[in-house]
Amino acid sequence: MSIILAIIIFSFIIIFHELGHFLVAKKCDVKVNEFCLGLGPTLLHFTKGETTYSLKLLPFGGACMMEGEDEDSQDDRAFNHKPLWQRAAIVAAGPFFNFILAYVLSVILIGAIGYDVPKLAGVMEGSSAEEEGLAAGDTILALDGYRVHFYQEISVYSFFHPGKTMDVTYERDGKEYSVQVTPQYNEEAGRYLLGLQGDYTRIKGNIPTTLAYGFYEMKYQIYATFESLKMLVTGQLSVNDMSGPVGIVKTIGDTYDESVSSGAFYVAMNMINIAILLSANLGVMNLPPIPALDGGRLLFFLIEAIRGRQMNEEIEGKIHLVGFMLLMVLMVVVMFNDIQKLFV
């Protein structure tokens, strides 16, 4: 069941990403040769108009293949003949659609189960938070200026800033206060803790509130992904800390097993929560200026804007091919680590 759920979730997110490229390409009158889900040999395909729609053997990945995207083409509707702003819009549409999907799913999730307010049930004895006077009933508003909307954001922000003394802004009896709290290392948890204890009260708001908190949920997931990527680049996290398809399938399976006894509703909510995380991840992970990624293509467009002329299509295509091969190597390494973790 976990594999089936993973394929469904992956496919939905990837199709939505490629749909962004596809719709904007069509809007810009670019010829789309193929729209596919998956990688490798073709299992099924059909042609409608000028575009072939296909299903590939490997269920992870997809593509919107446009005329003149990675090679020279004399077709007037080729990608490489379109104005720079249109090409940039087509490429940026993929990650942007992932953020749209993350937002829509966030609204559904918040509308169905509400949101957890960042309200304290208490503080840990002997903690810096206790010394600074924080107490049960206080509502955390911000950490170092980072606006907090959900209680889970507190522990996530603390994770990304281990041991750092923070300016904690909170509300008590309608008034705002600010104190400095220093996290303390907790041997049992194996990380730094602020010493705050949440009461995890969930609230269901009206339609405007749900729409707003759907945005906050999406923003939180994007923030967490960006910070994780930054820690990976700075060496605070390693490739061993990353999860690929195998690790994600395991996470989906574990989540399903834990929630199935509570009923189909809770299974659906947990799967939506995972889909929000994956969609935000896919959007963010496509933005770094790495060849073969959307961010890499946008970097080439920026260089083109500065130079005032396009780079040779053949050279650019080779650069993206090398980038793609390196990404495949990284995927294999991550997958190997995931498989190793299954037996640890």
C-alpha positions in Angstrom: 0.0 0.0 0.0 2.8 2.4 0.8 4.3 2.0 -2.7 0.9 2.6 -4.3 0.3 5.7 -2.2 3.8 7.0 -2.9 3.3 6.6 -6.7 0.0 8.4 -6.5 1.4 11.3 -4.5 4.6 11.6 -6.5 2.7 11.4 -9.8 0.2 14.0 -8.8 2.9 16.5 -7.7 5.1 15.9 -10.8 2.2 16.2 -13.2 1.3 19.5 -11.5 4.9 20.8 -11.9 5.1 19.8 -15.5 1.6 21.2 -16.1 3.0 24.6 -15.1 5.6 24.4 -17.9 3.0 23.0 -20.3 0.2 25.7 -19.8 2.6 28.7 -19.9 4.3 27.2 -23.0 0.9 26.8 -24.7 0.0 30.4 -23.7 3.3 31.6 -25.3 2.5 29.5 -28.4 5.4 27.2 -28.0 5.2 23.8 -29.6 5.1 21.0 -27.0 6.3 17.7 -28.5 5.8 15.4 -25.5 4.2 15.6 -22.1 5.3 12.5 -20.0 5.0 11.1 -16.5 8.0 9.0 -15.4 11.4 8.2 -16.9 12.8 5.5 -19.1 11.0 3.3 -21.7 7.5 4.3 -22.8 4.7 2.1 -21.5 1.7 3.9 -22.9 1.2 6.9 -25.2 -1.3 8.7 -27.3 -1.2 11.8 -29.5 -3.6 14.7 -29.3 -3.0 17.5 -31.7 0.8 18.1 -31.9 1.6 16.7 -28.5 2.3 13.1 -27.5 1.2 12.2 -23.9 3.1 9.2 -22.5 3.6 7.1 -19.4 7.1 5.9 -18.7 8.4 2.8 -16.9 10.0 4.5 -13.9 7.3 6.3 -11.9 9.5 9.1 -10.5 10.0 12.1 -12.7 8.4 13.6 -15.8 9.0 16.1 -18.5 7.4 18.7 -20.8 9.5 18.5 -23.9 9.3 21.6 -26.1 10.5 22.1 -29.7 13.9 23.9 -29.6 14.4 23.5 -25.9 17.8 21.9 -25.9 18.7 22.0 -29.6 18.5 24.4 -32.5 15.2 24.5 -34.3 14.0 26.5 -37.3 10.4 26.1 -36.2 8.8 29.6 -35.6 7.1 28.2 -32.5 10.3 26.7 -31.1 11.2 27.5 -27.4 14.6 29.1 -28.4 12.9 31.6 -30.7 10.6 33.1 -28.1 11.5 36.3 -26.2 13.6 36.0 -23.1 10.8 36.9 -20.7 8.5 34.2 -22.2 11.2 31.5 -21.9 11.9 32.6 -18.3 8.1 32.5 -17.5 7.8 29.0 -19.0 10.7 27.6 -16.9 9.6 29.4 -13.7 6.1 28.1 -14.0 7.0 24.6 -12.8 8.2 25.6 -9.3 5.5 28.2 -9.1 2.8 25.6 -9.8 4.3 23.5 -7.0 3.9 26.4 -4.6 0.3 26.8 -5.8 -0.4 23.1 -5.2 1.2 23.3 -1.8 -1.1 26.3 -1.0 -4.3 24.6 -2.2 -3.5 21.5 -0.2 -2.7 23.6 2.8 -6.0 25.3 2.6 -7.7 21.9 2.5 -5.7 20.7 5.4 -6.3 23.8 7.6 -10.0 23.8 6.6 -10.4 20.2 7.6 -8.4 20.0 10.9 -7.7 23.6 11.8 -4.3 24.9 13.0 -2.3 24.6 16.2 -1.9 28.0 17.9 1.6 28.8 19.4 0.2 28.9 22.9 2.2 27.6 25.9 1.0 24.9 28.3 4.0 25.6 30.4 7.8 25.8 30.4 10.5 23.4 31.5 11.8 23.7 35.0 15.2 25.3 35.2 15.1 26.5 31.6 16.0 30.0 30.3 12.4 30.4 29.4 11.3 29.9 33.0 14.0 32.4 34.2 12.7 35.0 31.7 9.2 34.7 33.1 7.4 32.8 30.2 4.5 30.9 31.5 1.4 28.8 30.6 -1.1 30.8 28.6 1.5 33.0 26.8 1.2 33.0 23.0 4.5 33.1 21.1 4.4 35.7 18.3 7.9 35.8 16.9 11.4 34.3 17.2 14.2 36.8 16.2 11.6 38.6 14.1 10.4 35.4 12.4 6.6 35.5 12.7 5.2 32.4 14.3 1.7 31.2 13.3 1.9 27.5 14.4 3.4 25.9 17.5 5.4 23.5 15.3 7.3 26.4 13.9 8.9 27.0 17.3 10.7 23.7 17.4 11.6 23.9 13.7 13.1 27.4 14.0 15.1 26.2 17.1 16.4 23.2 15.1 17.7 25.4 12.4 19.4 27.8 14.9 20.8 25.4 17.5 22.1 27.0 20.7 21.4 30.5 19.5 20.1 33.0 22.0 16.8 34.3 20.6 14.6 37.3 21.0 11.2 35.8 21.9 8.2 38.0 21.4 5.0 36.8 23.1 1.5 38.0 24.1 0.0 37.9 27.5 -3.4 39.4 28.4 -3.4 41.4 25.1 0.0 43.0 25.6 3.2 42.2 23.8 6.5 41.5 25.6 10.0 40.5 24.4 12.7 38.5 26.3 15.9 36.7 25.3 15.9 33.0 25.7 18.9 30.7 25.4 18.3 27.1 24.3 19.8 24.4 26.4 21.1 21.1 25.2 18.9 18.2 26.2 20.7 14.8 26.3 17.5 12.8 26.1 16.2 14.7 23.0 19.7 14.9 21.6 19.3 18.6 20.6 18.9 22.1 21.9 15.5 23.0 23.4 14.0 26.4 24.2 12.2 24.9 27.2 8.8 25.7 25.9 5.8 23.3 26.2 2.9 23.8 23.8 -0.7 23.0 24.6 -1.3 22.2 20.9 -4.8 23.6 20.9 -6.3 23.4 17.4 -8.6 26.1 16.0 -10.9 26.1 13.0 -11.3 29.5 11.5 -13.7 31.1 9.0 -13.0 31.1 5.3 -10.7 34.2 5.3 -8.7 32.8 8.2 -8.4 29.4 6.6 -7.1 31.0 3.4 -4.6 33.1 5.4 -3.4 30.1 7.4 -3.2 28.0 4.3 -0.6 30.6 3.1 1.2 30.5 6.4 1.4 26.7 6.2 2.8 26.9 2.7 5.3 29.6 3.7 6.4 27.4 6.7 7.1 24.4 4.5 9.1 26.5 2.0 11.1 28.1 4.8 11.9 24.6 6.3 13.0 23.4 2.8 15.2 26.5 2.2 16.8 26.2 5.6 17.5 22.5 5.1 19.1 23.2 1.8 21.2 26.0 3.4 22.4 23.5 6.1 23.3 21.0 3.3 25.3 23.6 1.4 27.1 24.8 4.6 27.9 21.2 5.7 25.6 21.2 8.8 23.8 18.4 7.1 25.2 15.7 4.8 24.0 13.7 1.9 23.3 10.9 4.5 20.7 13.2 6.0 18.8 13.4 2.7 15.9 11.1 1.7 15.2 9.9 -1.8 12.3 7.9 -3.2 13.0 4.9 -1.0 13.1 7.0 2.1 10.0 8.8 1.2 8.1 5.6 0.4 9.1 4.3 3.9 7.9 7.5 5.5 4.6 7.3 3.7 4.3 3.6 4.7 5.1 4.4 8.4 2.6 7.3 8.4 -0.1 5.1 6.8 0.5 2.3 9.4 0.3 4.7 12.3 -2.9 6.5 11.1 -4.9 3.7 9.5 -6.3 2.6 12.8 -7.8 6.1 13.3 -9.8 5.9 10.0 -9.7 7.0 6.4 -10.0 10.7 7.3 -6.8 10.7 9.3 -5.0 8.7 6.6 -6.1 11.3 4.0 -5.0 14.2 6.2 -1.6 12.7 6.8 -1.1 12.0 3.1 -2.1 15.6 2.2 0.4 16.8 4.8 3.1 14.8 3.1 2.1 16.0 -0.3 2.4 19.6 0.9 5.9 18.9 2.1 6.9 17.2 -1.1 5.4 19.8 -3.4 7.1 22.6 -1.5 10.3 20.6 -1.6 10.1 20.1 -5.3 9.4 23.7 -5.9 12.4 24.9 -3.8 14.8 22.2 -5.0 14.2 23.2 -8.6 15.3 26.8 -7.9 19.1 26.5 -7.2 21.2 27.6 -10.2 22.3 24.0 -11.1 22.3 22.9 -14.7 19.4 20.7 -15.7 17.2 22.2 -12.9 14.8 25.1 -13.6 17.0 27.4 -11.5 20.0 26.5 -13.8 18.0 27.5 -16.9 16.9 30.7 -15.2 20.6 31.4 -14.5 21.4 31.0 -18.2 18.6 33.5 -19.0 20.1 36.0 -16.6 23.5 35.6 -18.3 21.7 36.1 -21.7 20.1 39.2 -20.4 23.5 40.6 -19.3 25.3 39.5 -22.5 22.5 40.6 -24.8 22.5 37.4 -26.8 21.7 33.7 -26.4 24.3 31.1 -25.5 25.0 28.5 -28.2 22.1 26.0 -27.8 24.4 23.0 -28.3 26.8 24.1 -25.6 24.0 24.9 -23.2 22.4 21.5 -23.9 25.6 19.7 -23.1 26.0 21.6 -19.9 22.4 20.7 -18.8 23.2 17.0 -19.8 26.2 17.0 -17.5 24.1 18.5 -14.7 21.4 15.9 -15.3 24.0 13.1 -15.1 25.4 14.5 -11.8 21.9 14.7 -10.4 21.3 11.1 -11.3 24.5 10.1 -9.5 23.4 12.0 -6.4 20.0 10.3 -6.6 21.7 6.9 -6.7 23.9 7.8 -3.7 20.8 9.0 -1.7 18.8 5.9 -2.7 21.7 3.6 -1.6 21.8 5.4 1.8 18.0 5.0 2.1 18.3 1.3 1.4 21.1 1.0 4.0 18.9 2.7 6.6 16.2 0.1 6.1 18.5 -2.5 7.6 19.9 -0.4 10.4 
